[in-house]
Amino acid sequence: MLLGERMAEGKHMYKDILDDTGPLAAGTYWLFHLFFGRSIMVYKILACLIIFVQLFYLNSLFIRYKSFDENTYIPAFVVLILYSSSFDLLTLSPALMGSTFIVFAIGQLFSQTVLQKEGSDSVLLAGMFGGIAICFHFPLVVFLPYLILAGVVISSFSFRQLLLSIVGYFIPLSICLLYYFWIDALPEFIVEYILTGRLGEVYVHMTYRDLLLLYLTPFFFGVIGVFISSLFKSLTINQQKQLQLMLIFLVFAVASIFLVNRRTPYQLLVVIPSLTYFISMFFITSKSGFIPKIFSWIFVLGIPLFGISWWSVKNNQNELADYVIVEKQEHEISKGKTTLVLGNDLGFYTHASQVTPYLNYYISREVLADFEDFQDMASAYRNFLEEKPELVVDEDGVFRNLLERIPLLKERYRKSGKFYFLED
C-alpha cells in the first residue's frame, strides 16, 4: 500500500522509490491505491478474487483436457485447501499476481498435449504469460527454462515454435525495459529489481525449517499422487504428457525459492498448480476404502489447522515481529506526521505518510551507508531537504551515522532515543 501511495504522488518506481517489487506489481498497487486508498479489506477481497480465478481456471483446465478419468470439482477444492496453508498466501502479493499468469501459461502448454498440429497462438501466449509473470515477481523467471525444456522434450516444439515462445516471453520484459529507459531509470531497474534481490541480502523472515513444516503435508500428499499416477495408474498419451508437464514444473517451482529475496511462505505458492494436479489424482484414484477417507480428513483439516497453529505459536513467541505489522502504543508517535522508518517495524506508517525514496530498508541501508559514493550522499541530502520527514525512526543507527557525515542535515533534527524529530 505504501508503494502505491508513493506512486500516486507521481513518483517513479526504482528512480524515486528504492524497492525491489516487480514493475507490474507496483503498477497494480498504484491503481488500487487510486481507487481504494489504504483499505486493507479491499486488498484481501482482491486477493481472494485472484485465488478464485486460479481455482476456476485450473479446474476448467483439467476438465477441458481430460486430465482425469472423470469430470470433477476436486481440484478446485484442493486449491482452496492449499491456499489455507499459511496466512500470507491470502495477501495481494506479487507472487500471487505473477503465479496467476503462470497458471494461464500452463493452460496453453496443456493445449499442446491434444493438438495434432502446430499451434502458434498457444505457443506465443505461453511465452507471453510467462514474461508477464516475471514482471510481477522475478523468481518466476524459472518458467523460462521450464518452457524451453517442456517445449522441446514433452510438447516437441519445432524450432519455429520454440523461437516464437521465447520471443513472446521477452515481449513484456522488453516493454518494461523500454519504459524505464524512456524515464531515464533503466540502470536503477536492472540493479534494484534484477540484481539486488538476487545478489544482495536475503530477508530471512522465517527459516527453511518453518517453510518445510508449513508445506510438509501438501508435499506429502503430492508425492503420493506422483507415485500413484506414475506407477499404478493407466494414463492416455495426452494424460502422460500432462503428468510430465506438471512433474517438471514442480521441480522448477520448488527451485524458485533459491531466487527469492524474502524467505516467506507465499514465495512457494507457485507450486500450488502442480500439487493440485497430483493431490487431485490421488483423491480421484483412491475414492473408496477406510485409509483414503482418513487421508482425506487429514488433508482437509490438517493443513488449515496446522497453518493456524503455526501462526499462533510464532505470533505468541514474537517471532513474526519483522514480518507482521502489529499496532503498538509507540506507533502513536508518528500519527499525522511525514515519516521515514529505517528499520523493519512498518507499523509506524499505519497513521503516517511515508516520504523520501527510502521505502525498502535493506536497499536503503546500503545506499545511506555508502559514504564513499558522493552521488548517493548528495542525493540523500537533497531528498531529506526536499521532503523533510518530520519523524525518522532509526532502529539500527543508519540515520545517526548519516548525520555525522552531513552536519548540515544534523542541525535540522533533534534526537530522542531512536526517534529523530525535524526542528521547526
C-alpha positions as CSV (number, residue, x, y, z in Angstrom):
1,M,0.0,0.0,0.0
2,L,2.9,2.4,0.8
3,L,4.3,1.7,-2.7
4,G,1.0,2.5,-4.4
5,E,0.7,5.7,-2.2
6,R,4.1,6.9,-3.3
7,M,3.4,6.2,-7.0
8,A,0.1,8.0,-6.7
9,E,2.1,11.1,-5.7
10,G,3.8,11.0,-9.1
11,K,7.0,9.1,-8.0
12,H,8.6,6.6,-10.4
13,M,9.5,3.1,-9.3
14,Y,13.2,2.4,-8.8
15,K,14.1,6.0,-9.8
16,D,12.2,7.8,-7.0
17,I,11.3,4.8,-4.9
18,L,14.0,2.3,-3.6
19,D,12.3,-1.0,-3.7
20,D,12.6,-4.4,-5.4
21,T,8.9,-5.0,-6.1
22,G,8.2,-6.0,-9.7
23,P,7.1,-3.2,-12.1
24,L,3.7,-4.7,-12.9
25,A,3.0,-5.4,-9.3
26,A,4.0,-1.8,-8.4
27,G,1.7,-0.6,-11.1
28,T,-1.1,-2.7,-9.8
29,Y,-0.7,-1.3,-6.3
30,W,-0.7,2.2,-7.8
31,L,-4.0,1.6,-9.5
32,F,-5.6,0.1,-6.4
33,H,-4.4,3.0,-4.3
34,L,-6.0,5.5,-6.7
35,F,-9.4,3.7,-6.4
36,F,-9.4,2.2,-2.9
37,G,-6.7,4.1,-0.9
38,R,-5.4,2.2,2.2
39,S,-8.3,-0.2,2.6
40,I,-6.8,-3.4,3.8
41,M,-10.2,-5.2,3.4
42,V,-10.3,-4.3,-0.3
43,Y,-6.8,-5.8,-0.8
44,K,-7.9,-9.0,0.9
45,I,-11.0,-9.2,-1.2
46,L,-9.0,-8.7,-4.4
47,A,-6.5,-11.4,-3.3
48,C,-9.5,-13.8,-2.8
49,L,-10.8,-13.0,-6.2
50,I,-7.5,-13.8,-7.8
51,I,-7.4,-17.1,-5.9
52,F,-10.9,-17.8,-7.2
53,V,-9.8,-17.1,-10.8
54,Q,-6.9,-19.6,-10.3
55,L,-9.2,-22.1,-8.8
56,F,-11.8,-21.9,-11.5
57,Y,-9.2,-21.8,-14.3
58,L,-7.3,-24.9,-13.1
59,N,-10.5,-26.9,-12.5
60,S,-11.8,-26.0,-16.0
61,L,-8.4,-26.8,-17.5
62,F,-8.4,-30.3,-16.1
63,I,-11.9,-30.9,-17.3
64,R,-11.3,-29.5,-20.7
65,Y,-8.2,-31.5,-21.5
66,K,-9.4,-34.7,-19.8
67,S,-6.6,-34.8,-17.2
68,F,-8.6,-37.3,-15.1
69,D,-10.9,-40.1,-15.9
70,E,-13.9,-38.1,-14.7
71,N,-15.0,-34.5,-14.6
72,T,-14.9,-33.4,-11.0
73,Y,-14.6,-30.3,-8.8
74,I,-12.0,-32.0,-6.5
75,P,-9.1,-29.8,-8.0
76,A,-11.0,-26.6,-7.1
77,F,-11.4,-27.9,-3.5
78,V,-7.8,-28.9,-3.3
79,V,-6.7,-25.4,-4.4
80,L,-8.9,-23.9,-1.7
81,I,-7.3,-26.1,1.0
82,L,-3.7,-25.4,-0.2
83,Y,-4.2,-21.7,0.0
84,S,-5.0,-22.1,3.7
85,S,-1.5,-23.4,4.4
86,S,-0.3,-20.0,5.6
87,F,-1.9,-16.7,6.4
88,D,0.2,-14.8,3.9
89,L,-1.0,-16.8,0.9
90,L,-4.2,-14.8,1.2
91,T,-2.5,-11.4,0.7
92,L,-2.2,-9.5,-2.6
93,S,1.5,-10.3,-3.1
94,P,3.5,-10.0,-6.3
95,A,3.9,-13.8,-6.1
96,L,0.1,-14.3,-6.1
97,M,-0.4,-12.0,-9.1
98,G,2.5,-13.4,-11.0
99,S,1.6,-17.0,-10.4
100,T,-1.8,-16.4,-11.9
101,F,-0.2,-15.8,-15.3
102,I,2.0,-18.9,-14.8
103,V,-1.3,-20.8,-14.4
104,F,-2.5,-19.3,-17.7
105,A,0.8,-20.3,-19.3
106,I,0.4,-23.9,-18.1
107,G,-3.0,-23.9,-19.7
108,Q,-1.5,-23.0,-23.1
109,L,1.0,-25.8,-22.7
110,F,-1.8,-28.2,-21.9
111,S,-3.4,-27.3,-25.2
112,Q,-0.3,-28.6,-26.9
113,T,-0.9,-32.0,-25.5
114,V,-4.0,-32.6,-27.5
115,L,-3.4,-30.6,-30.7
116,Q,-2.1,-32.6,-33.6
117,K,-0.9,-29.6,-35.5
118,E,1.4,-26.6,-34.8
119,G,-0.5,-24.2,-32.5
120,S,1.4,-20.9,-32.9
121,D,-1.1,-18.9,-30.9
122,S,-0.9,-21.1,-27.8
123,V,2.9,-21.2,-28.0
124,L,3.2,-17.5,-28.2
125,L,0.7,-17.0,-25.4
126,A,2.5,-19.4,-23.2
127,G,5.7,-17.3,-23.6
128,M,3.9,-14.0,-23.1
129,F,2.1,-15.2,-19.9
130,G,5.5,-16.3,-18.6
131,G,7.0,-13.0,-19.5
132,I,4.2,-11.1,-17.7
133,A,4.7,-13.2,-14.6
134,I,8.4,-12.3,-14.3
135,C,7.4,-8.6,-14.4
136,F,5.3,-9.2,-11.3
137,H,7.7,-11.4,-9.4
138,F,11.3,-12.1,-10.5
139,P,11.7,-15.6,-9.1
140,L,9.1,-16.7,-11.6
141,V,11.9,-16.5,-14.2
142,V,12.2,-20.2,-13.6
143,F,9.4,-20.6,-16.1
144,L,11.7,-19.7,-19.0
145,P,14.0,-22.8,-18.7
146,Y,10.9,-24.9,-17.9
147,L,9.2,-23.6,-21.0
148,I,12.2,-24.5,-23.2
149,L,12.7,-27.9,-21.6
150,A,9.0,-28.8,-21.6
151,G,8.5,-27.5,-25.1
152,V,11.4,-29.5,-26.6
153,V,11.1,-32.7,-24.6
154,I,7.4,-33.1,-24.0
155,S,5.5,-30.9,-26.5
156,S,8.0,-31.5,-29.3
157,F,8.2,-27.8,-30.3
158,S,9.6,-27.2,-33.7
159,F,12.4,-24.6,-33.9
160,R,9.9,-22.0,-35.1
161,Q,7.6,-22.7,-32.2
162,L,10.5,-22.6,-29.7
163,L,11.7,-19.3,-31.1
164,L,8.1,-17.9,-31.0
165,S,7.7,-18.8,-27.4
166,I,11.0,-17.2,-26.4
167,V,10.1,-14.1,-28.3
168,G,6.7,-14.0,-26.6
169,Y,8.4,-14.4,-23.3
170,F,10.7,-11.4,-23.7
171,I,8.0,-9.0,-25.1
172,P,6.6,-7.9,-21.7
173,L,10.1,-7.6,-20.2
174,S,11.2,-5.6,-23.2
175,I,8.3,-3.2,-22.8
176,C,9.3,-2.6,-19.2
177,L,12.9,-2.1,-20.1
178,L,11.9,0.4,-22.8
179,Y,9.7,2.3,-20.3
180,Y,12.4,2.7,-17.7
181,F,14.9,3.7,-20.4
182,W,12.4,6.3,-21.5
183,I,12.2,7.8,-18.0
184,D,15.9,7.5,-17.5
185,A,15.7,4.8,-14.9
186,L,17.0,1.7,-16.7
187,P,20.1,1.2,-14.6
188,E,18.1,1.5,-11.4
189,F,15.5,-1.0,-12.7
190,I,18.3,-3.5,-13.5
191,V,20.1,-3.0,-10.2
192,E,17.1,-2.9,-7.8
193,Y,14.8,-5.4,-9.4
194,I,17.0,-7.9,-11.2
195,L,20.4,-7.8,-9.4
196,T,20.0,-6.6,-5.9
197,G,17.3,-9.1,-4.9
198,R,19.4,-12.0,-6.2
199,L,23.0,-10.9,-5.3
200,G,22.2,-8.9,-2.2
201,E,21.0,-9.9,1.2
202,V,18.1,-12.3,1.6
203,Y,15.5,-11.0,4.0
204,V,15.0,-14.0,6.3
205,H,11.5,-13.7,7.8
206,M,11.5,-17.4,8.7
207,T,13.8,-20.4,8.5
208,Y,13.8,-23.2,5.9
209,R,12.6,-25.4,8.8
210,D,9.5,-23.4,9.2
211,L,8.8,-23.5,5.4
212,L,9.3,-27.2,5.5
213,L,6.8,-27.6,8.3
214,L,4.2,-25.5,6.6
215,Y,4.4,-27.3,3.3
216,L,5.2,-30.8,4.6
217,T,1.6,-32.1,4.5
218,P,0.8,-30.7,1.0
219,F,4.1,-32.2,-0.4
220,F,3.4,-35.5,1.4
221,F,0.0,-35.8,-0.5
222,G,1.7,-34.5,-3.7
223,V,4.4,-37.2,-3.5
224,I,1.7,-39.9,-3.0
225,G,-0.1,-38.5,-6.1
226,V,3.1,-38.7,-8.1
227,F,3.7,-42.3,-7.2
228,I,0.0,-43.3,-7.9
229,S,-0.1,-41.5,-11.2
230,S,3.3,-42.7,-12.4
231,L,3.3,-46.3,-11.2
232,F,-0.3,-47.5,-10.6
233,K,-2.5,-45.5,-12.9
234,S,-3.1,-46.3,-16.6
235,L,-2.9,-43.0,-18.5
236,T,-3.6,-42.0,-22.1
237,I,-0.8,-40.4,-24.1
238,N,-2.2,-36.9,-23.5
239,Q,-2.5,-37.6,-19.8
240,Q,1.1,-38.8,-19.7
241,K,2.2,-35.6,-21.3
242,Q,0.2,-33.6,-18.8
243,L,1.8,-35.6,-16.0
244,Q,5.2,-34.9,-17.3
245,L,4.5,-31.2,-17.6
246,M,3.3,-30.9,-14.1
247,L,6.1,-33.0,-12.6
248,I,8.8,-31.0,-14.3
249,F,7.1,-27.7,-13.4
250,L,7.0,-28.8,-9.7
251,V,10.8,-29.2,-9.7
252,F,11.3,-25.8,-11.2
253,A,8.7,-24.2,-8.9
254,V,10.5,-25.5,-5.8
255,A,13.8,-24.3,-7.2
256,S,12.4,-20.7,-7.3
257,I,12.8,-20.5,-3.5
258,F,16.6,-20.0,-4.1
259,L,15.9,-16.9,-6.2
260,V,13.7,-15.1,-3.7
261,N,14.9,-12.0,-1.7
262,R,12.3,-12.6,1.1
263,R,12.1,-16.0,2.7
264,T,8.4,-16.3,3.4
265,P,5.6,-18.9,2.8
266,Y,4.0,-17.0,-0.1
267,Q,7.1,-17.4,-2.2
268,L,6.2,-21.1,-2.7
269,L,2.6,-20.6,-3.8
270,V,3.8,-21.2,-7.4
271,V,3.9,-24.9,-6.5
272,I,0.1,-25.0,-6.0
273,P,-0.8,-25.8,-9.6
274,S,1.4,-28.9,-9.7
275,L,0.4,-30.0,-6.2
276,T,-3.2,-29.6,-7.1
277,Y,-2.8,-31.9,-10.1
278,F,-1.1,-34.7,-8.1
279,I,-3.2,-34.4,-5.0
280,S,-6.4,-34.5,-7.1
281,M,-5.0,-37.6,-8.9
282,F,-4.6,-39.3,-5.5
283,F,-8.1,-38.5,-4.3
284,I,-9.8,-39.3,-7.6
285,T,-8.0,-42.6,-7.9
286,S,-8.5,-43.6,-4.2
287,K,-12.1,-42.8,-3.5
288,S,-13.2,-45.9,-1.6
289,G,-11.7,-47.5,1.4
290,F,-11.1,-46.6,5.0
291,I,-7.5,-45.4,4.6
292,P,-8.3,-42.9,1.8
293,K,-11.1,-41.5,4.0
294,I,-8.6,-41.0,6.8
295,F,-6.2,-39.3,4.4
296,S,-9.0,-37.1,3.2
297,W,-9.8,-35.8,6.7
298,I,-6.1,-35.3,7.4
299,F,-5.8,-33.2,4.2
300,V,-9.0,-31.2,4.7
301,L,-8.5,-30.4,8.4
302,G,-4.8,-30.9,8.9
303,I,-3.5,-28.2,6.5
304,P,-5.6,-25.3,7.7
305,L,-5.3,-26.2,11.4
306,F,-1.6,-26.6,11.2
307,G,-1.3,-23.2,9.4
308,I,-3.4,-21.5,12.1
309,S,-1.5,-23.2,14.9
310,W,1.9,-22.3,13.4
311,W,0.9,-18.7,13.1
312,S,-0.5,-18.6,16.7
313,V,2.7,-20.1,18.2
314,K,5.0,-17.9,16.2
315,N,3.0,-14.8,17.0
316,N,2.9,-15.5,20.7
317,Q,6.6,-16.0,20.7
318,N,7.0,-12.7,18.8
319,E,9.0,-14.4,16.0
320,L,6.9,-12.7,13.3
321,A,7.6,-9.1,14.5
322,D,9.7,-8.3,11.5
323,Y,7.1,-9.7,9.1
324,V,3.7,-9.0,10.5
325,I,2.6,-5.4,11.4
326,V,1.2,-5.3,14.9
327,E,0.0,-1.9,16.2
328,K,1.8,-0.8,19.3
329,Q,1.4,2.1,21.6
330,E,4.8,3.6,20.4
331,H,3.4,3.8,16.9
332,E,1.2,6.7,18.0
333,I,4.3,9.0,17.9
334,S,4.1,9.0,14.1
335,K,0.4,9.8,13.8
336,G,-0.3,12.5,11.3
337,K,3.5,13.0,10.6
338,T,5.5,12.6,7.4
339,T,7.7,9.7,8.5
340,L,10.7,7.6,7.4
341,V,11.3,4.2,9.0
342,L,14.9,2.9,8.8
343,G,14.1,-0.5,10.1
344,N,11.6,-3.4,9.9
345,D,8.8,-2.0,12.1
346,L,6.5,-0.6,9.4
347,G,3.7,-0.1,12.0
348,F,4.9,3.5,12.3
349,Y,3.4,4.1,8.8
350,T,-0.1,3.0,9.9
351,H,-1.3,6.5,10.5
352,A,1.5,8.4,8.8
353,S,2.7,9.2,5.3
354,Q,6.0,7.7,4.0
355,V,8.4,10.2,2.5
356,T,11.8,10.1,0.7
357,P,12.7,7.3,-1.7
358,Y,13.9,5.0,1.1
359,L,11.0,2.6,1.2
360,N,12.8,-0.7,1.2
361,Y,15.0,-0.7,4.3
362,Y,17.5,-3.2,3.1
363,I,18.3,-1.4,-0.1
364,S,18.1,2.0,1.6
365,R,20.6,0.9,4.2
366,E,23.2,0.0,1.6
367,V,22.7,3.4,-0.1
368,L,22.7,5.6,3.0
369,A,25.8,3.8,4.4
370,D,27.8,4.1,1.2
371,F,29.8,7.1,2.4
372,E,32.4,6.7,-0.4
373,D,29.7,7.4,-3.1
374,F,29.4,11.1,-3.1
375,Q,26.5,11.0,-5.5
376,D,24.5,8.9,-3.0
377,M,25.3,11.3,-0.2
378,A,24.4,14.3,-2.3
379,S,21.1,12.6,-3.3
380,A,20.4,11.7,0.4
381,Y,20.9,15.3,1.5
382,R,18.7,16.6,-1.3
383,N,15.9,14.1,-0.6
384,F,15.8,14.9,3.1
385,L,15.9,18.6,2.3
386,E,13.1,18.5,-0.2
387,E,10.7,16.0,1.5
388,K,11.5,17.0,5.1
389,P,10.4,13.9,7.1
390,E,9.0,15.2,10.4
391,L,10.0,11.9,12.1
392,V,12.8,9.5,11.3
393,V,12.7,6.1,13.1
394,D,16.3,4.9,13.3
395,E,16.3,1.3,14.5
396,D,19.9,0.4,13.6
397,G,21.8,3.7,13.7
398,V,21.8,4.2,9.9
399,F,20.4,7.8,10.2
400,R,22.7,8.6,13.1
401,N,25.8,7.7,11.0
402,L,24.4,9.6,8.1
403,L,24.0,12.8,10.2
404,E,27.6,12.5,11.3
405,R,28.6,12.7,7.6
406,I,26.2,15.5,6.7
407,P,26.4,18.2,9.5
408,L,24.0,20.5,7.7
409,L,21.4,17.8,8.0
410,K,22.2,17.1,11.6
411,E,21.4,20.7,12.5
412,R,17.8,20.1,11.4
413,Y,17.0,17.1,13.6
414,R,16.6,16.6,17.4
415,K,17.3,13.1,18.7
416,S,15.2,11.3,21.3
417,G,16.1,7.6,21.6
418,K,15.7,6.0,18.3
419,F,13.5,8.9,17.1
420,Y,14.7,12.0,15.2
421,F,12.3,15.0,15.1
422,L,12.5,17.7,12.5
423,E,13.2,21.1,14.2
424,D,11.0,24.0,13.1
